[in-house]
Amino acid sequence: MRSWNPFKKKSIKKEETAAIDPNEFKEPTDYNGFMQRGWANHARGNQNQAESDFRRALSYSPESVDANYALGLVMKSQGNKEGAVDLFNKAMELIKQGKIEGNSQSEMMRRLTLGHINELTTGDWNLEDQIWH
């Protein structure tokens, strides 16, 4: 009898990888399309294209916590600390305004955003007081 191994690498079918290949996307025409392609580009290391996609998503929804946060991650990966902190601060402000429904998701995004701000400004995530013991 074979036992299940959760750590065994699963073989991936070609059609499964195409779903995350940004070259396979049609040109987006809305917020969701630009966000999806932006995340695919960010994951593949195409930071300039991811930046463009997230900026386009923000043009559709300037008060999107997700788009501001995502663009902040891209700025951080490009070494633009000041731009990243500005975007994370904007995301934090939107979170405080209640732009995320659901207390759990809001709290998770608040902690992640605060962690990135702390890391960029002090060099440490510094979330010890935020963690439940």
Secondary structure as UniProt FT lines:
FT   TURN            6..7
FT   HELIX           14..18
FT   TURN            19..20
FT   HELIX           22..24
FT   HELIX           31..43
FT   TURN            44..45
FT   HELIX           47..60
FT   TURN            62..63
FT   HELIX           65..77
FT   TURN            78..79
FT   HELIX           81..96
FT   TURN            97..98
FT   HELIX           103..122
FT   HELIX           128..130
//
